[in-house]
Amino acid sequence: MSDPSPASDPAPPSAAGRSAGPGWGRLLAAARRSLERTGGSLSGSVSLSAPDEAERHVVIGVTGVHRPAGVARVSVRLVELDGYLRDAHGIDLASAVGPFRDRPGERAELADARNAVLEQAASSRHAGQPWFDTWIDALRRDGTLTRIVRGGLPFAQVLAVLDALPASAEPMPVFAERVLGDTKALTDGPLRGLIQRALATWNEVPAPAGAEQERALWELAGVVPDDLASQVLVLNLPASGGLLGDWLSAAAAEHVPFRVTLHQLRLAPLVLDLAKIFVCENPAVLRAAAGTATAPLICTEGVPSAAVHALLSRHRPDTVIHWRNDFDWTGVRLTAAALARYPGAVPWRMSGTDYAAADGPGIPLAGTPAPTVWDPALSRLMADTGRAVMEERLLETLLSDLRA
């Protein structure tokens, strides 16, 4: 027995597809997905698997081609469906499915917005510098650039901050007001996070984890988030000038470690009338020397804070600063920066010989290799050996130097 063809559309869709009748729901949903993928193109077709009777009758009515009962799949060309709806119901396919996203258009708009951000980046005074290009490339590769565009983050402000750096020990609220017109603009949020990521790349250090590392990173760029949190740990460092000078001298007389804040240093007329000052990275060295008479010692506790540099700026011109860090790539970069910053600075136990003399396997070197201009053999030896040596491994030698 033949399957009767439907005499008419049993339940046509209303305008915008608000109340599609039996047989139309899946067909219009498939058409909607196709229009979204192609930006409204009618050049494709849609199909339904295992159509029910109502769907089969609708397809027969649209195409004029008989499909037998139990057919596994039916297909309809979109242009054919559009024409049928126009003729039978006076609406086009786009109206029948309702508002839909133009995904190709959205992708093109997103690409244009991404390119606009990259054009902004190209205008930065840092453009072309290796660190800046590395940072931008990372933003592109990991999807951050897309999130910047979609989230509406003011990338021009990010560039304005970077273009104003480095600063000169400027309080963060003052810096933010000067550059962005808002004292709290860098307190928190995605703007701060994106800038910190750039600063980490700029200084070739890991991304900060926690408030203390964030503070140190900003201070590397000359911006001080908190002059009370910026501190320097010292031992046996007598000084003159105000109450702080008295405190330092009293602590030195008792060989007691003492912490100095940047806030105190800004208030005190401090003078370090010393022939030599030793600088280490790890508190373990200072702790081991505490309680004994040693040469004046300053501990940076990692990346030197603004307080470290403010204190060292009070030394006399002929003071010799003996500086050292861990034997890792970050450490040798920090040593190189200190030797460049302070004309009276010399490496302290930072030679290839000192590195080779440290027994034990050490931990694997990580990060990008850095040159050691004071001893080129050191960087080559570190790269060949592939291990880091922390200051604690040289503790007895360092204590001997301090007590000599």
N, C-alpha and C positions, 0 to 999 in steps of 0.2 A: 504494500500500500504506500503511495507517495506521500511525502510530508507536505502539508498545505503551506503555501507561502503566505505571510501575513498581509492582509489587505491594506493595513496602515500602521504607522508607528503607534503601538499600544499606549505608551506613556512617554512622550517626548520630554527632554530636559527643558527647564525654564531658563530664562536669561541668567547668566553667571553661574549656571549649574547648581542653583540652590536646592532644587527638589527634583533631581533626576529620577525618572521612573525606573521600573524593573528592567534589567538588561543594560542600563546605561552606566551604572556606577563604576565598574571596573574599567570599562572602555574609556570613559572620560578621565579617570585617574591615570591610566596609561598614557593618554594623549597629553595630559598636563605634565607628566614627567618628561616626555619627549620635547615638548615646547620649552620647558625650563633648560634642558640640556643644550638645545640648539638656538636659544634666543628667539623662539617663536617661528622657526622654519617649518613649513608644511611639506618638505621634501621627503620625509621619512614615512614610516608606517609603524603601526602598533599591532600587537597580537595578544590574544587571550588563550591561555591553556585551559583545557577541560571546561569549555563554556557550558553554562546551564541553558535551558530551553529559551528563557527570555533573552539571554545574550545572543544565542544563535539566531533568533528571529530578528533582533535589532541589526545584526551584521548582514543578514540577508536583505533586510529592508534598505540598508545604507548602500550596499554594493550591487544589489540586484542579482547576485549570484547565489544559487542554492548551496547550502551546506547540509549534509545529511545528519540526522540525529546520531549522537554519540561521537561526533568528530572530536579529535584530540586537541586541535588548535585552529583558531580562526584569525585572520589578519585583515586589517583595513588600512588603506593608504590615508594619510592625514588630509591630503588635498581632497580626497573623495569624501571623507567625513565632513570636512568644512563645507564642501559644496552641498552635501545633503542637508546639513543644518540650515544653511542659508535658504535653500529652496523650500524645505518643509516647515521651518519654524522662524525664519527671518532673523536668525542670529548666526554669527560666525563661531568658529571653534574656540577662539580665544575668549569670547564672551561666555560660551557654554561652560568652560572649565573654571572661569573666574580668574582673579588676579594671580599671576604666577611670576616667579623670579626669572630675571634674564641673567642666567649664570655666565654665559660668555661675556655679556656686557659688564657684569660684576668683576669678572677676572681681568678684563681690559682696564676697568676703572682702578682696580687694585694695583695693576702693573704700572699704570700712569702715576698713581700716588707714591708707589715705591720708588719710581724713577725720580719723582720730584724730591723725595728725601735724599736720594743719592746725589742729586744736583746740589742740594743744600750742603751736603757733606763736602762736596768738591770745592766749595767756596771757603771752607775753614782754613785758617792759617796753618793748621797742622797737616792739611791734605798733602799727600805725597811722602810723608814720613812713614817709615816702616811700621811703627806701632799703630799709627792711625789707620793705615790701610788694612792691617791685620784685624783691628777691632771692627771696622766696617764689614770686612769680609765675613767675620764670625757672625755678625748680626744678620747678614744675608743668608748664611748657610743654616743657621739653627731656627729660623722662623721668627726671630725677634723683630726684624724689620717689618714683617707682615703684621705682627701684633702692635707695633708702634703706629702703623697706619690705621688699623682697625680700631685701636683704642683711642685714637686722636691725641696721642702724646705729643706735646709741643717740642719736636726735635730741634727746632731753631733755638730753644732755650738750652738744650743740652750742648749744642755747638757754642752758644754764647759763653757758657761756663768754661768749657774747655779752652776756648780762645783767650779767656781772661787768666788762664793758669800758665805757669805757676804764679802764685801770689807770694806775699812776703809776711808770713806769720800773721795773716789777717783773720780776725774772728769770723766764724762762719756767718752769723747774722749780718755783720757789716758787709762781708763779701756778697752775700745773697741780695742785700738791698742795693748795693752798688751795681751789680750785674743784671739782676732780674727784677729789681724794684719791689721785692718782698722778702722781709727778714726771715720768714719761715719756709721759703721755697725749697730749701735743701734739707729740711728737718727729717722728712720721711717720704715714702712713696716711690713710684716707678721712675721719676726724674732722678732722684738721688741714686737709685739702684743702677740705672743705666750709666750715669757719670762714674760711679765707683767701678763699674766693669771696665770703662775706658781707662781709668787711672791705674787699675791693676795691670792692664795690657801695657800702658805707657811705661810703668816702672818695672815690668817683667816680674811681678810677684803674683802669688795665687789670689784668687778672688777672696775678699775678706769674709771671715766667718765669726760673727759676733761684734759687739760694739767696740771692743778694744782694737781689733784689727781694722775696723772701719775708721776709727779715729787716727790710727797710725797711717792709713792710706791717705786720708785727707791732709794730714800734716806733711806727708811727702810732697804734696802739691802746694804747700804753703798756706793751707786753710786750717784754722784751729777750731774744731767743734766746741771745745770746752777747755779753757785755760786752767781749770782746776783738775781736770782729768789728765791733762798732759803733764807727765811727771818724769823725773830722772832720779835714778838710784845711785848714790855715791858712797864712797868709803875713804876715810883719811884725806879729805879734801878741805883743808883750811882756806878761809877766805876773809876778806875784810869788806866792810860796807854794810851798815844798818844791822837790824835785828837778824836778818838771814845770815849775814856774815858771822855774827856771834854764834848762832846755832851750828853752823857748819864747822867752825873752829872748835867748839866744845865737843861736838860729835867726833871730830878727828882726834882730839886729845884722848878720848876714851876708846878709839878704834871701833865706833858703833856705826853701822849703816844708817844712812839718812836719806829721806825722800824730799825732793824739792819740786814744787809745782811751778808751772809757767806763770801763774798768777803772782806767786811770790817773787819770781825773778823780774817781773815787770815793775814791781814796786821798789825793789832793792837796788841801791847803787853798788852792786857787788863787783869785787875785783879779785881775780885769781892770780896772785903773785907767786907763780910756781915755775920752776925750771922745766919740769916734765909732768905730763898727765898720761895715764894709761886708760885705754878704753877697751872694754870687752863687750860681748853680746849677751852672754847668758848669766843669769843671777847666781848660778851654781859656783861660778868663779869668785864672785864677790863674797858669797856666803862662806866659802872656804877660807877666804883671806880675813874675814871679820874677826875682831878680837886681837889682832896682831898689828904691829907697826909695818906698814907697807908704803910703797909709793902711792900717790893719789890715784884713785881708781873711779872711773865712771862706767856704769853698766847701761847699755842702751835697751836691754830687754827685747831685742829684735830690731825692727826698723827704728832708727833714731827718731824720737819725738821732737816736736818743736821746743820742748823744754830742754832736751839735750843740746840742741844747737844754740838756744839762748844762753845756756850756762857756759858752753865752750866759747861763746863770743866775748866772754869776760876775761879771757886769758891775755897775758902780755904778749907782745909781738914775737919775742924770742922763745916762747914756750914750745917744747917739742912734744907733739901728741903722738903717742904710740897706739896705733889703732889696729884692731883685729875683729874678725867675725868667724863664723863657722866656715869650714871648707865645703861649701856647696855653692851652686851658681848664684843664688840670691846673696849669699855672704860675700862672695868676691865682688859682686856688683856694688854692694854697700861699702865695701872697703875702697873700691875705686872712686866712688862718689865722695867719700870722706877725704881721700888724698887730694882730689881735685878741689874740694871746698876749702880745706885748711892748708895753707902753704907750709905750715910747720909740722904737718903730719907725716909720719913714716909708718910702714907696715910693721906690725908686731907679730912675730912668729907666723908670718903668712907667706913663707917661701915654699918652693917645691921640696926643699930638704926637710922642712918642718912637716909638710904633708906626708912625705914618704916615711918619716920616722914614727908616725902614729901607728902603732900596731893594731891588728884586728881587722875584721872584714868591713866594718862600717855599714851604712845603709846605702841603697842604690841612689846615684845622682839622678835628679829629676829636673826637667825644665830645659831651657835653651842655654847652651854653653856661652860663657862670657870670657872676654880676654882679661888677662892679668898683666897690665902694662908694667908693673913694678918687678915682675918676674915671669916673663912669657912661658918659661918652662913649666910653671905651676898649672896653667890651664891645660896644657898639652898632657901633663901627667894625670890630672884629674879626669880628663876625657878618656885617656887610655885605661885608667884603672876603673873608672865607672862607679866610684864610691864616694860618699860624703863622710867627712870627719868632723864631729862636733867638738866644741871647745873642751868639754869635759875629758876627752881623750888626752888632751895635753895639759891637764890640770896641774900636775906637779911641776912641770916646766914653767908654766905661767906663774905659779906661786913663787917659784925660785926667782923669776925675774922681778916680781913685785917686791920681794923681800931683800933683794940684793942691795 
